């Protein structure tokens, strides 16, 4: 797992640990379970949160997060915490609020489990040729890089695409005349497991690229 991506997730989610949310997680998800629109989901989250408290990972008054129950510096939901969070600093508690070791290791564990490939990047912004068939846009359309190259897709510099045996898709998170286009790989899909928003995925990828530079 490339460290720059872990730092990018951390930065996008909580401004590098600065803004983790001040809501009581128990109060927030109890309210959402009662409110009813996603009652079953939040009841399940409440049970997971109570089990996290019972395991002694955090004190109830310190279990704070977003209005929707996302917790700590990684903004894990309680179910995600129970499935993927790890004790990396060896203190027998998983502390996603105060232990950066636990935060980073848990983020890396999550991404590894949902299919992250450490030998690949996430994607890149590209230019489309005039008259490009827009029906080719979207994650459903996957082609090898050399096929996209034959269709006229180019790097922003105008150069040909990399010569690698990778499957890729084209996405446009924004609509309109000036929408940017990104050629994305399987790691992009792994980012979408974390947050199913194309804008979030592009933000993580571009921040990771900036960190690498």
N, C-alpha and C positions, 0 to 999 in steps of 0.2 A: 504494500500500500504506500503510494507516494505521499510523503509527509505534507507536501504543499496542498493537497486536497483536504486533508484533515484540518489544516489551519483555515482553509477557505470555508469549509462547513461551519467551523467554530465562529469565524468572522461574520458570515451571513446570518447565522442563527441568533447570536447573542452579542454581536460587536466584540468578539474575542473575550467573552465571559463577563462583559460589563453589564449587559441588560438581560437578566434571566427571568424577569417577571416577578411581581410581588403578590400574586394571588395565592391564597391557600389552595393547594391542589385538591385536597379532600372537599373543601367547600365548593370549588369551581365545578368539579365533575359530579358532585352530588346534585348541585343546582341543574346542570345540564341533563342529568338522568331524569330528574323530576320534570323538567321543561317539556320533554317528550319527543322532539323532532328526531333525535337519534338516541332514544332512551336505552335501547338494548345495548348499543355500543358503549355508552357512558356507564351503564351499570357494570358491564364487564371491566371497564377501566377502573371503576371504584373498587371492585374486588381485588384487582391487581395492586392498586395503590395501598390498600389495607395490608396485603401480604408483604409489600415492601417495608411498611412500618413494623409489622410483626417480626420480620427478619432482623430488625435493628439497624438497617442501613442509614436511616436518617430519623431525627426526632420530628414529631408531627408539626411543631411550629416552624421548623426549618424546611419542610417540604413545600416549597413555593415554586410557582411557575406561571405560565400564561393563563389567560381567561379560559382556555380550552383544556388545560391540564398538562401541557407540555412542560417538562421539568428540567431544571438545571442548565448547565452550560451547553449541553448537547440538545436540549429541548426534546428529550425522549418522552413519549407517552408512557404511562405505567406498563402497558403490555409490551412495549418495545424494550423498556428497562428490564423487565423480567426475562425476556427472550435473548437479549443481546448484551446487556451491560456486564462489565467484568471488573473485578477487584485487581487492579494492576500494581498498586503500591503496597499490597501485601498486608493491609491492616485489618483484614477480615470484614470489611464493609465496602459496599460500592457507593461511592460518594460522587455523584455527578454535579454537585453544587460547589464543592471546594477543592477536590483533588483533580488537578489537570491530568495526572497520569491515568486516572480512571476515566476521565472524559475522553481523552484521545484514544485510549485502548478500546473503549466501548464503541466509539465511532468507527474505528478501523475494523473491529469485529463485526459490526453490523454490515458494513459495506462488503467485507469479504464474504459474508454469508449470503448476500443477495447477488453475488456474481461479479464483484469488482476484479478486473484484470490489471495487475501491476505492471504489465509490459505494454500497456496501451494508455493513451490519453483519452480525453472525453470527446474531442471534436475540434472544429475550427470554423471561423467565419469564412464564407466563400462567395464568389461571384457567379451568377447564372448567365448563360448566353441569352441573347435576344430571342424572343419567341419560345422560351423554355416551356415545356408542358407542365403546368402547375398541378396536374393530377399526380405527378411524381413526388409531390411534397407529402411529408408525413411519415411517421415511424413504421407504418404498414409497408411502405416501399423500401425494401432493402436490396442493395446491389453492391458488388465488389467495387473497390476504389477505381480500378481501371475502367470499369463500365461507366461510372460517373464521369471519368475523365474523357472518355470517348463521346459522351453527350455534351461536352463543352464546359463542365463545371471546373472552375479555376480557383486557385488561392487568391486572396485579395491583391497580391502583388501582380497577378496575371500569370504566374507560373503554373505549370502542371501540378496535379495532385501528387502526394507521395506515392512511391512504388512499393506498396505493402499489400499483403494478402489479407485485407480487412473488409468486412461487410459494413456498410454505412447507410445512413438515411439522411434526408434533407428536411430540416424543420425551419419554420418561420414563426417564432413566438409572437411577433407583432403582425398586424394586418396593415394593408394600405400600400401606397405607391413606394414608400421608402422603407419597407420592411426589410430587415436584415435576414440573411439566410445562413444557416449553420449546417455543416456536414458533420454528423454525429455518429459515434461508435457505441459499442455495447456498454461502456462505462457510463454513458449518458443515461441509458436505461436504468443502471444501478442508482444513479442520482435520483431518478424519478421514483424509485422505491421509497426514498427518504421523504420526498415531497413531490407530489404529482403535479408539478407546475413547470412548464417549459421555461418560463422566465426565471424561476428559482434555479433550474439546472444550468441554464446559460450563465447566470450570475456566479454560481459556484465555479464553473469551468473557467470563466474569464478571470475571476479573482485568483484562482490557482495558477493560471498562466502568468498573471502579473507578479505573483509571489516568486515564481520561478525565475523571472527576469531580474 
